[in-house]
Amino acid sequence: MKSFLVCCVLLWANLRRSNTQGSDPATVLNCCEGDILLLLDSSGSVANYEFSRLLLFAASLLRPFSLGRGHVRVGLLQVGTNPNLEFGLDVHNNQGSLQRAMQKVRQLQGDTNTDVALRVAQQLLKKTEDNVPKILLWLTDGVQPGDVDELMTELKAQGVYVLAVSTVHGNYQVLQRAVTPPLESHLYSVDIDNIEIITEDLREAIIEIIHADRLRVVHLTSNSAVLQWRPVLTKDSGYYELSYKTALQTSPETRRILTGDSRWVELTNLQPDTLYSAFLRPESNQRVFNTLSVNFTTLPDVLSPAVVTLTDSGPRQIRVSWGPLQPARVQRYIVEYGVIPSGPAITVVLQSQQNSTLLTGLKPATQYLVTVSAQYANGQQIAMSVKACTQEETALPALDDLQLTSVGNQEVNVAWQANQDGLKGYWLSWERGFPNIYPSPPASSAYLPPTSQGTRLTHLAPNSQVCVSPVYSSGRGDGICCPATESRQLDE
């Protein structure tokens, strides 16, 4: 009986080793083919314990997959002051090798320069095969992720699926914009001590992307949809037949023929808030492929202006902005504004490509009603109104002091000091005297840059007054005047 049990245990152990690519997962997933690049936050904002937990989580998440070409390839790129490629996509072709490499990873510390690392990620994923799905899995605490919006948009335009896992103190708004929809399966915010609870859900989301024979909706608007699939044909081996229609039985079906090297298509002129069904059939004389299908509902129609915002408020100006910008549908925008309750309305007409304007010449400390209207090509007009208040007009800083020193007949040195905050320059005025030429002394003036602290004036008229005023972007501050006939100093 004892020898029988020993044999059973040995047999189970041998079977387990033969099915695990040199490691010990309970199941190996041979279902999938694709590239997964881990973007791991290794900066100083991540605690060492948190970094270790993220590594363990990533290793556990990937453990069931078969690795290597034709299966799943995994790379690891660390984010720090400078990015560090721990290992590339072609390095590990079995789980034993990958798991050992994950255990040897050490934290970089330093700054969180995610944008620099993303440029490296773009190049790495651009060099991979075009006919396999690509995933960037961003593991981060989300602290100061940097300006990543444009780079993430470029990655998604390359066909890369962006998924993210953040600890609870992450910048959720940045992560929302970064990931590929849907957010509910591609973005996770979780406490680091409970991170293992998302392992199965995230793994299922990855499998759904890299599973063979899948038609997916990667972008939706109110009147368009982008479908993406894993190519099974080449340009010379066949073509795709695409068809789509609404759920209504009476609606017509639209058909399109796509080349064999296609991997995505954009459906346009769709109806808002409508359920559609799409079918993609690969046609080839080499073998028979299954027809792929997907159902999706377009977003509700949003007409501009749906949002009106006010910025750059001052005593005499306000900037008004609106959105969304719809130049293909809107002929022009009309902005009307007037004092509440009964001031005359002023109208500004703007082109359809413009979504903001600066309203000037307003009254300080006054409430205005601002209305933005969009005139559509079909004759429809949509308007939205907001209340805006200008700021109170505050006194500008005056000149601190002015000093005049006589240096000769009709000549003085002028020196001054002023508050430098917001200073744009100085305005000088005086009277010039030219005996036997002018019956009366002519006025003269000059504008000097803010770096000036003094100047020399010549040919001054007898008893001339020299005045200096500080100039700011919103107006001129109080100045000081001194008679040129005396050498004196005046302070305020």
VEXVOZA-150885 format. One record per residue (C-alpha): x, y, z; residue in three letters. Coordinates in steps of 0.25 Angstrom, whole numbers, plus 5000, padded with zeros to 4 digits. Each point is the difference from the previous one (the first is absolute). Layout:
<rs>
<r <X; Y; Z>; 'ALA'>
...
</rs>
This chain:
<rs>
<r <5000; 5000; 5000>; 'MET'>
<r <5011; 5010; 5004>; 'LYS'>
<r <5008; 4997; 4986>; 'SER'>
<r <4987; 5002; 4993>; 'PHE'>
<r <4998; 5014; 5006>; 'LEU'>
<r <5015; 5003; 4997>; 'VAL'>
<r <4998; 4997; 4985>; 'CYS'>
<r <4987; 5008; 5000>; 'CYS'>
<r <5008; 5012; 5006>; 'VAL'>
<r <5011; 4999; 4990>; 'LEU'>
<r <4991; 4998; 4988>; 'LEU'>
<r <4992; 5013; 5004>; 'TRP'>
<r <5013; 5007; 5002>; 'ALA'>
<r <5006; 4996; 4986>; 'ASN'>
<r <4987; 5004; 4993>; 'LEU'>
<r <4999; 5013; 5007>; 'ARG'>
<r <5015; 5003; 4995>; 'ARG'>
<r <4997; 4996; 4986>; 'SER'>
<r <4988; 5009; 4999>; 'ASN'>
<r <5006; 5013; 5006>; 'THR'>
<r <5011; 5005; 4991>; 'GLN'>
<r <5010; 4998; 5011>; 'GLY'>
<r <4992; 5007; 5011>; 'SER'>
<r <4989; 4996; 5010>; 'ASP'>
<r <4987; 5007; 4995>; 'PRO'>
<r <4988; 4991; 5001>; 'ALA'>
<r <4995; 5003; 4986>; 'THR'>
<r <5008; 5004; 4987>; 'VAL'>
<r <4992; 5009; 4991>; 'LEU'>
<r <5003; 4997; 4985>; 'ASN'>
<r <4988; 5008; 4996>; 'CYS'>
<r <5007; 5013; 4997>; 'CYS'>
<r <5011; 5007; 4991>; 'GLU'>
<r <5004; 5014; 5003>; 'GLY'>
<r <5011; 5009; 5006>; 'ASP'>
<r <4999; 5006; 5014>; 'ILE'>
<r <5009; 5011; 5004>; 'LEU'>
<r <5000; 5003; 5015>; 'LEU'>
<r <5002; 5015; 5003>; 'LEU'>
<r <5004; 4999; 5015>; 'LEU'>
<r <5001; 5013; 5009>; 'ASP'>
<r <5014; 4998; 5006>; 'SER'>
<r <5002; 5014; 5005>; 'SER'>
<r <5002; 5005; 5014>; 'GLY'>
<r <4985; 5004; 5002>; 'SER'>
<r <4998; 4985; 5001>; 'VAL'>
<r <5003; 4993; 5014>; 'ALA'>
<r <5009; 4988; 4999>; 'ASN'>
<r <4989; 4992; 5006>; 'TYR'>
<r <4990; 5005; 4989>; 'GLU'>
<r <5010; 4997; 4989>; 'PHE'>
<r <5003; 4986; 5005>; 'SER'>
<r <4985; 4997; 5001>; 'ARG'>
<r <4998; 5006; 4985>; 'LEU'>
<r <5011; 4990; 4995>; 'LEU'>
<r <4993; 4988; 5007>; 'LEU'>
<r <4987; 5004; 4995>; 'PHE'>
<r <5005; 5001; 4985>; 'ALA'>
<r <5007; 4987; 5002>; 'ALA'>
<r <4988; 4993; 5005>; 'SER'>
<r <4991; 5006; 4989>; 'LEU'>
<r <5009; 4995; 4989>; 'LEU'>
<r <5003; 4987; 5006>; 'ARG'>
<r <4989; 4991; 4992>; 'PRO'>
<r <5004; 5005; 4986>; 'PHE'>
<r <5008; 4992; 4990>; 'SER'>
<r <5012; 5009; 4996>; 'LEU'>
<r <5008; 5002; 4987>; 'GLY'>
<r <4997; 5003; 4986>; 'ARG'>
<r <4987; 4995; 4996>; 'GLY'>
<r <4995; 5001; 5014>; 'HIS'>
<r <5002; 5012; 5010>; 'VAL'>
<r <5012; 5008; 5000>; 'ARG'>
<r <5003; 5009; 5013>; 'VAL'>
<r <5010; 5012; 5002>; 'GLY'>
<r <5002; 5008; 5012>; 'LEU'>
<r <5004; 5015; 4999>; 'LEU'>
<r <5002; 5008; 5013>; 'GLN'>
<r <4997; 5015; 5002>; 'VAL'>
<r <5010; 5008; 5008>; 'GLY'>
<r <5008; 5012; 4997>; 'THR'>
<r <5005; 4993; 4988>; 'ASN'>
<r <4992; 4988; 4994>; 'PRO'>
<r <5006; 4986; 5002>; 'ASN'>
<r <4996; 4988; 4991>; 'LEU'>
<r <5002; 4989; 5009>; 'GLU'>
<r <4997; 4990; 4989>; 'PHE'>
<r <4994; 5000; 4986>; 'GLY'>
<r <4989; 4993; 4994>; 'LEU'>
<r <5008; 4989; 4994>; 'ASP'>
<r <5009; 4996; 5012>; 'VAL'>
<r <4991; 4990; 5008>; 'HIS'>
<r <4993; 4988; 4993>; 'ASN'>
<r <4996; 4992; 5012>; 'ASN'>
<r <4994; 5004; 5014>; 'GLN'>
<r <5012; 4995; 5008>; 'GLY'>
<r <5009; 5010; 4993>; 'SER'>
<r <4990; 5011; 5001>; 'LEU'>
<r <4997; 4998; 5015>; 'GLN'>
<r <5015; 4999; 5004>; 'ARG'>
<r <5002; 5014; 4992>; 'ALA'>
<r <4988; 5006; 5008>; 'MET'>
<r <5007; 4996; 5013>; 'GLN'>
<r <5013; 5007; 4996>; 'LYS'>
<r <4994; 5014; 4997>; 'VAL'>
<r <5004; 5011; 5009>; 'ARG'>
<r <4994; 5014; 5002>; 'GLN'>
<r <5006; 5012; 4993>; 'LEU'>
<r <4995; 5011; 5009>; 'GLN'>
<r <5002; 5014; 4994>; 'GLY'>
<r <4989; 5009; 4993>; 'ASP'>
<r <4987; 4995; 4994>; 'THR'>
<r <5004; 5003; 4985>; 'ASN'>
<r <4989; 4992; 4994>; 'THR'>
<r <5000; 5008; 4987>; 'ASP'>
<r <5014; 4996; 4997>; 'VAL'>
<r <4997; 4985; 5002>; 'ALA'>
<r <4988; 5001; 4991>; 'LEU'>
<r <5009; 5004; 4989>; 'ARG'>
<r <5008; 4988; 5002>; 'VAL'>
<r <4987; 4992; 5001>; 'ALA'>
<r <4996; 5005; 4986>; 'GLN'>
<r <5012; 4996; 4993>; 'GLN'>
<r <5000; 4986; 5007>; 'LEU'>
<r <4986; 4997; 4996>; 'LEU'>
<r <5001; 5006; 4986>; 'LYS'>
<r <5011; 4990; 4997>; 'LYS'>
<r <4991; 4988; 5003>; 'THR'>
<r <4992; 4992; 4990>; 'GLU'>
<r <4988; 5007; 4995>; 'ASP'>
<r <4990; 4988; 5000>; 'ASN'>
<r <5000; 4998; 5015>; 'VAL'>
<r <4993; 5008; 5011>; 'PRO'>
<r <5009; 5009; 5008>; 'LYS'>
<r <4997; 5004; 5015>; 'ILE'>
<r <5007; 5011; 5008>; 'LEU'>
<r <4997; 4996; 5015>; 'LEU'>
<r <5003; 5012; 5008>; 'TRP'>
<r <5003; 4997; 5015>; 'LEU'>
<r <5001; 5013; 5008>; 'THR'>
<r <4997; 5007; 5013>; 'ASP'>
<r <4995; 5011; 4991>; 'GLY'>
<r <5007; 5011; 5007>; 'VAL'>
<r <5004; 5011; 4991>; 'GLN'>
<r <4999; 4992; 4987>; 'PRO'>
<r <5004; 5012; 4992>; 'GLY'>
<r <4995; 5004; 4986>; 'ASP'>
<r <4997; 4987; 4994>; 'VAL'>
<r <4987; 5003; 4993>; 'ASP'>
<r <5006; 5002; 4986>; 'GLU'>
<r <5009; 4988; 5001>; 'LEU'>
<r <4989; 4991; 5004>; 'MET'>
<r <4991; 5005; 4989>; 'THR'>
<r <5012; 4997; 4990>; 'GLU'>
<r <5001; 4986; 5006>; 'LEU'>
<r <4986; 4997; 4998>; 'LYS'>
<r <5000; 5005; 4986>; 'ALA'>
<r <5011; 4990; 4998>; 'GLN'>
<r <4990; 4989; 5003>; 'GLY'>
<r <5005; 4998; 5015>; 'VAL'>
<r <4991; 4997; 5011>; 'TYR'>
<r <5003; 5008; 5012>; 'VAL'>
<r <4996; 4994; 5014>; 'LEU'>
<r <5003; 5006; 5013>; 'ALA'>
<r <5001; 4995; 5015>; 'VAL'>
<r <5002; 5011; 5010>; 'SER'>
<r <5000; 5000; 5015>; 'THR'>
<r <4990; 5008; 5007>; 'VAL'>
<r <5007; 5014; 5000>; 'HIS'>
<r <5002; 5000; 4985>; 'GLY'>
<r <4995; 5012; 4991>; 'ASN'>
<r <4988; 4993; 4995>; 'TYR'>
<r <4996; 5011; 4990>; 'GLN'>
<r <5014; 4998; 4992>; 'VAL'>
<r <4998; 4985; 5001>; 'LEU'>
<r <4986; 5001; 4994>; 'GLN'>
<r <5005; 5007; 4988>; 'ARG'>
<r <5011; 4991; 4998>; 'ALA'>
<r <4994; 4986; 5000>; 'VAL'>
<r <4992; 4994; 4988>; 'THR'>
<r <4985; 4999; 5002>; 'PRO'>
<r <4993; 4993; 5007>; 'PRO'>
<r <5005; 5006; 5013>; 'LEU'>
<r <4993; 4990; 5009>; 'GLU'>
<r <5009; 4988; 4995>; 'SER'>
<r <5012; 5008; 4996>; 'HIS'>
<r <5002; 5010; 5012>; 'LEU'>
<r <5002; 4995; 5014>; 'TYR'>
<r <5002; 5008; 5013>; 'SER'>
<r <5003; 4991; 5012>; 'VAL'>
<r <5007; 5001; 5013>; 'ASP'>
<r <5014; 4993; 4999>; 'ILE'>
<r <4997; 4990; 5011>; 'ASP'>
<r <4988; 4995; 4993>; 'ASN'>
<r <5005; 5000; 4986>; 'ILE'>
<r <4999; 4985; 4998>; 'GLU'>
<r <4984; 5002; 4999>; 'ILE'>
<r <5001; 5006; 4986>; 'ILE'>
<r <5009; 4989; 4994>; 'THR'>
<r <4989; 4992; 4994>; 'GLU'>
<r <4993; 5011; 4994>; 'ASP'>
<r <5012; 5007; 4994>; 'LEU'>
<r <5005; 4987; 4995>; 'ARG'>
<r <4986; 4998; 4993>; 'GLU'>
<r <5001; 5014; 4994>; 'ALA'>
<r <5014; 4996; 4994>; 'ILE'>
<r <4995; 4987; 4995>; 'ILE'>
<r <4988; 5007; 4993>; 'GLU'>
<r <5010; 5009; 4993>; 'ILE'>
<r <5010; 4990; 4995>; 'ILE'>
<r <4990; 4988; 4998>; 'HIS'>
<r <5000; 4995; 4986>; 'ALA'>
<r <4988; 5003; 4991>; 'ASP'>
<r <4994; 5013; 5007>; 'ARG'>
<r <4993; 5012; 4994>; 'LEU'>
<r <5001; 5012; 5010>; 'ARG'>
<r <4995; 5014; 5001>; 'VAL'>
<r <5011; 5009; 5004>; 'VAL'>
<r <4994; 5014; 4998>; 'HIS'>
<r <4986; 5005; 5000>; 'LEU'>
<r <4993; 5013; 4997>; 'THR'>
<r <4986; 5004; 4998>; 'SER'>
<r <5001; 4997; 4985>; 'ASN'>
<r <5013; 4992; 4998>; 'SER'>
<r <5006; 4987; 5005>; 'ALA'>
<r <5014; 4994; 4998>; 'VAL'>
<r <5001; 4985; 4999>; 'LEU'>
<r <5013; 4992; 5002>; 'GLN'>
<r <5004; 4986; 4998>; 'TRP'>
<r <5012; 4990; 5000>; 'ARG'>
<r <5003; 4998; 4985>; 'PRO'>
<r <4999; 4986; 4995>; 'VAL'>
<r <5003; 5004; 4985>; 'LEU'>
<r <5011; 5007; 4992>; 'THR'>
<r <4998; 5009; 4989>; 'LYS'>
<r <5002; 4989; 4990>; 'ASP'>
<r <4992; 4989; 5007>; 'SER'>
<r <4986; 5005; 5000>; 'GLY'>
<r <4991; 5012; 5004>; 'TYR'>
<r <4990; 5003; 5011>; 'TYR'>
<r <4985; 5002; 4998>; 'GLU'>
<r <4994; 5010; 5010>; 'LEU'>
<r <4985; 5002; 5003>; 'SER'>
<r <4993; 5008; 5010>; 'TYR'>
<r <4986; 5005; 5003>; 'LYS'>
<r <4991; 5005; 5012>; 'THR'>
<r <4992; 4990; 5008>; 'ALA'>
<r <4987; 5005; 4993>; 'LEU'>
<r <4995; 4989; 4990>; 'GLN'>
<r <4997; 5010; 4990>; 'THR'>
<r <5013; 5007; 4999>; 'SER'>
<r <5009; 4998; 4988>; 'PRO'>
<r <5013; 4992; 5001>; 'GLU'>
<r <5013; 5007; 4996>; 'THR'>
<r <5011; 4992; 4994>; 'ARG'>
<r <5015; 5003; 4997>; 'ARG'>
<r <5012; 4992; 4995>; 'ILE'>
<r <5013; 5002; 5007>; 'LEU'>
<r <5014; 4995; 4996>; 'THR'>
<r <5006; 4988; 5006>; 'GLY'>
<r <5011; 5008; 5008>; 'ASP'>
<r <4989; 5009; 5007>; 'SER'>
<r <4999; 4999; 5015>; 'ARG'>
<r <4990; 5011; 5003>; 'TRP'>
<r <4989; 5008; 4994>; 'VAL'>
<r <4992; 5013; 5003>; 'GLU'>
<r <4985; 5000; 4998>; 'LEU'>
<r <4995; 5014; 4998>; 'THR'>
<r <4986; 5006; 4998>; 'ASN'>
<r <4994; 4992; 5011>; 'LEU'>
<r <4988; 5004; 5008>; 'GLN'>
<r <5002; 5005; 5014>; 'PRO'>
<r <4995; 4991; 5012>; 'ASP'>
<r <4997; 4988; 4991>; 'THR'>
<r <5004; 4985; 5001>; 'LEU'>
<r <5008; 4995; 4989>; 'TYR'>
<r <5004; 4986; 4996>; 'SER'>
<r <5013; 4998; 4992>; 'ALA'>
<r <5005; 4988; 4993>; 'PHE'>
<r <5014; 4997; 4994>; 'LEU'>
<r <5002; 4988; 4991>; 'ARG'>
<r <5014; 4996; 4995>; 'PRO'>
<r <5000; 4995; 4986>; 'GLU'>
<r <5012; 4991; 4995>; 'SER'>
<r <5001; 4989; 4990>; 'ASN'>
<r <5011; 4994; 5010>; 'GLN'>
<r <4991; 4996; 5012>; 'ARG'>
<r <4986; 5004; 5006>; 'VAL'>
<r <5000; 5010; 5011>; 'PHE'>
<r <4989; 5003; 5011>; 'ASN'>
<r <4992; 5012; 4998>; 'THR'>
<r <5002; 5010; 5011>; 'LEU'>
<r <4989; 5009; 5006>; 'SER'>
<r <4998; 5011; 5010>; 'VAL'>
<r <4988; 5008; 5005>; 'ASN'>
<r <5002; 5014; 5005>; 'PHE'>
<r <4991; 5013; 5003>; 'THR'>
<r <5005; 5013; 4995>; 'THR'>
<r <5001; 5012; 5010>; 'LEU'>
<r <4988; 5010; 5002>; 'PRO'>
<r <5002; 5012; 4991>; 'ASP'>
<r <5007; 5012; 5006>; 'VAL'>
<r <4997; 5013; 4994>; 'LEU'>
<r <5009; 5012; 5002>; 'SER'>
<r <5000; 5008; 5008>; 'PRO'>
<r <4999; 4990; 5011>; 'ALA'>
<r <5010; 5006; 5009>; 'VAL'>
<r <5003; 5015; 5002>; 'VAL'>
<r <5011; 5004; 5009>; 'THR'>
<r <5006; 5014; 5005>; 'LEU'>
<r <5015; 5003; 5002>; 'THR'>
<r <5010; 5012; 5000>; 'ASP'>
<r <4990; 5008; 5008>; 'SER'>
<r <5005; 5014; 5003>; 'GLY'>
<r <4993; 5014; 5003>; 'PRO'>
<r <4998; 5002; 4985>; 'ARG'>
<r <5001; 4987; 4993>; 'GLN'>
<r <4995; 4985; 5000>; 'ILE'>
<r <5003; 4989; 4991>; 'ARG'>
<r <4989; 4991; 4996>; 'VAL'>
<r <5002; 4986; 4995>; 'SER'>
<r <4991; 4989; 4995>; 'TRP'>
<r <4999; 4986; 4995>; 'GLY'>
<r <5000; 4990; 4994>; 'PRO'>
<r <5006; 5006; 4987>; 'LEU'>
<r <4992; 4995; 4988>; 'GLN'>
<r <5005; 5007; 4988>; 'PRO'>
<r <4994; 4990; 4990>; 'ALA'>
<r <4986; 5002; 5005>; 'ARG'>
<r <5000; 5015; 5005>; 'VAL'>
<r <5000; 5011; 4991>; 'GLN'>
<r <5003; 5011; 5010>; 'ARG'>
<r <5000; 5004; 5015>; 'TYR'>
<r <4993; 5012; 5005>; 'ILE'>
<r <5004; 5006; 5014>; 'VAL'>
<r <4991; 5010; 5006>; 'GLU'>
<r <5003; 5007; 5013>; 'TYR'>
<r <4994; 5012; 5008>; 'GLY'>
<r <4999; 5005; 5014>; 'VAL'>
<r <4989; 4994; 5009>; 'ILE'>
<r <4989; 5003; 5001>; 'PRO'>
<r <4997; 5010; 4989>; 'SER'>
<r <5013; 5004; 4993>; 'GLY'>
<r <5001; 5000; 4985>; 'PRO'>
<r <5005; 4987; 4993>; 'ALA'>
<r <5013; 5000; 4992>; 'ILE'>
<r <5001; 4989; 4989>; 'THR'>
<r <5013; 4993; 4996>; 'VAL'>
<r <4999; 4991; 4988>; 'VAL'>
<r <5011; 4989; 4999>; 'LEU'>
<r <5004; 4989; 4990>; 'GLN'>
<r <4996; 4986; 5002>; 'SER'>
<r <5015; 4996; 5003>; 'GLN'>
<r <5001; 5010; 5012>; 'GLN'>
<r <4996; 4995; 5014>; 'ASN'>
<r <5004; 5012; 5009>; 'SER'>
<r <5000; 5016; 4999>; 'THR'>
<r <5005; 5011; 5010>; 'LEU'>
<r <4989; 5010; 5003>; 'LEU'>
<r <5006; 5013; 5003>; 'THR'>
<r <4996; 5014; 5004>; 'GLY'>
<r <4991; 4995; 5011>; 'LEU'>
<r <4997; 5008; 5013>; 'LYS'>
<r <5007; 4996; 5013>; 'PRO'>
<r <4992; 4993; 5011>; 'ALA'>
<r <4988; 4997; 4991>; 'THR'>
<r <4992; 4988; 4997>; 'GLN'>
<r <4998; 4996; 4985>; 'TYR'>
<r <4991; 4990; 4993>; 'LEU'>
<r <5008; 4993; 4989>; 'VAL'>
<r <4993; 4991; 4990>; 'THR'>
<r <5007; 4991; 4990>; 'VAL'>
<r <4992; 4995; 4988>; 'SER'>
<r <5003; 4990; 4989>; 'ALA'>
<r <4994; 5001; 4987>; 'GLN'>
<r <5000; 4987; 4993>; 'TYR'>
<r <4999; 4997; 4985>; 'ALA'>
<r <4987; 4993; 5001>; 'ASN'>
<r <4994; 5013; 5006>; 'GLY'>
<r <5000; 4995; 5014>; 'GLN'>
<r <5005; 5010; 5011>; 'GLN'>
<r <5005; 4996; 5014>; 'ILE'>
<r <5003; 5011; 5010>; 'ALA'>
<r <5005; 5000; 5015>; 'MET'>
<r <5001; 5011; 5009>; 'SER'>
<r <5009; 5003; 5013>; 'VAL'>
<r <5002; 5011; 5009>; 'LYS'>
<r <5013; 5007; 5001>; 'ALA'>
<r <5006; 5010; 5010>; 'CYS'>
<r <5011; 5009; 4998>; 'THR'>
<r <5010; 5003; 5011>; 'GLN'>
<r <5001; 5013; 5008>; 'GLU'>
<r <5010; 5010; 4995>; 'GLU'>
<r <5011; 5002; 5010>; 'THR'>
<r <5010; 5011; 5001>; 'ALA'>
<r <5013; 4998; 4993>; 'LEU'>
<r <5013; 5001; 5007>; 'PRO'>
<r <5005; 5015; 5000>; 'ALA'>
<r <5015; 5004; 4998>; 'LEU'>
<r <5008; 4998; 5013>; 'ASP'>
<r <5009; 5013; 4998>; 'ASP'>
<r <5005; 5010; 4990>; 'LEU'>
<r <5013; 5007; 5001>; 'GLN'>
<r <5005; 5012; 4991>; 'LEU'>
<r <5015; 5005; 5000>; 'THR'>
<r <5004; 5012; 4992>; 'SER'>
<r <5012; 4997; 4991>; 'VAL'>
<r <5001; 5013; 4992>; 'GLY'>
<r <4992; 5011; 4993>; 'ASN'>
<r <4986; 4994; 4997>; 'GLN'>
<r <5005; 4986; 5003>; 'GLU'>
<r <4996; 4990; 5011>; 'VAL'>
<r <5003; 4986; 5004>; 'ASN'>
<r <4987; 4993; 5003>; 'VAL'>
<r <5000; 4987; 5009>; 'ALA'>
<r <4988; 4992; 5006>; 'TRP'>
<r <4996; 4987; 5006>; 'GLN'>
<r <4987; 4992; 4999>; 'ALA'>
<r <4993; 4987; 5003>; 'ASN'>
<r <5005; 4990; 4990>; 'GLN'>
<r <4988; 4990; 5001>; 'ASP'>
<r <4993; 5000; 4986>; 'GLY'>
<r <5008; 5013; 4996>; 'LEU'>
<r <5000; 5002; 4985>; 'LYS'>
<r <5008; 5013; 4999>; 'GLY'>
<r <5000; 5015; 5004>; 'TYR'>
<r <4993; 5012; 4994>; 'TRP'>
<r <5008; 5014; 5001>; 'LEU'>
<r <4994; 5014; 4996>; 'SER'>
<r <5007; 5013; 5001>; 'TRP'>
<r <5001; 5014; 4993>; 'GLU'>
<r <5011; 5003; 4991>; 'ARG'>
<r <5005; 5014; 4998>; 'GLY'>
<r <5006; 5006; 4987>; 'PHE'>
<r <5002; 5015; 5002>; 'PRO'>
<r <4997; 5009; 4987>; 'ASN'>
<r <4993; 4988; 4993>; 'ILE'>
<r <4987; 4997; 5008>; 'TYR'>
<r <4992; 5011; 5006>; 'PRO'>
<r <4995; 4989; 5010>; 'SER'>
<r <5007; 4988; 5006>; 'PRO'>
<r <4996; 4987; 4992>; 'PRO'>
<r <4996; 4988; 5008>; 'ALA'>
<r <5009; 4987; 4998>; 'SER'>
<r <4998; 4986; 5005>; 'SER'>
<r <5008; 4986; 4999>; 'ALA'>
<r <4997; 4986; 5003>; 'TYR'>
<r <5012; 4992; 5007>; 'LEU'>
<r <5001; 4985; 5002>; 'PRO'>
<r <4998; 4994; 5014>; 'PRO'>
<r <5015; 4998; 5002>; 'THR'>
<r <5002; 5015; 5000>; 'SER'>
<r <5003; 5007; 5013>; 'GLN'>
<r <5003; 5013; 4995>; 'GLY'>
<r <5004; 5010; 4988>; 'THR'>
<r <5005; 5013; 4996>; 'ARG'>
<r <4991; 5011; 4995>; 'LEU'>
<r <5006; 5012; 4992>; 'THR'>
<r <4994; 5013; 4995>; 'HIS'>
<r <4990; 5002; 5011>; 'LEU'>
<r <4991; 5012; 5000>; 'ALA'>
<r <5001; 5009; 5013>; 'PRO'>
<r <4992; 4995; 5011>; 'ASN'>
<r <4997; 4987; 4993>; 'SER'>
<r <4993; 4989; 5007>; 'GLN'>
<r <5006; 4986; 4998>; 'VAL'>
<r <4989; 4989; 5002>; 'CYS'>
<r <5003; 4985; 5001>; 'VAL'>
<r <4989; 4989; 5001>; 'SER'>
<r <5001; 4985; 5000>; 'PRO'>
<r <4993; 4992; 4989>; 'VAL'>
<r <4993; 4987; 5002>; 'TYR'>
<r <4993; 4990; 4991>; 'SER'>
<r <4986; 5005; 5005>; 'SER'>
<r <5004; 5015; 5000>; 'GLY'>
<r <5008; 5011; 5006>; 'ARG'>
<r <5003; 5002; 5015>; 'GLY'>
<r <5001; 5013; 5008>; 'ASP'>
<r <5013; 5008; 4996>; 'GLY'>
<r <5008; 5010; 5007>; 'ILE'>
<r <5004; 5014; 4994>; 'CYS'>
<r <5011; 5009; 5004>; 'CYS'>
<r <5005; 5014; 4995>; 'PRO'>
<r <5012; 5000; 4992>; 'ALA'>
<r <5005; 5013; 5005>; 'THR'>
<r <5004; 4993; 5014>; 'GLU'>
<r <5009; 4989; 5004>; 'SER'>
<r <4991; 4992; 5009>; 'ARG'>
<r <4994; 4987; 5004>; 'GLN'>
<r <4985; 4997; 5003>; 'LEU'>
<r <4995; 4987; 5007>; 'ASP'>
<r <4987; 4994; 5001>; 'GLU'>
</rs>
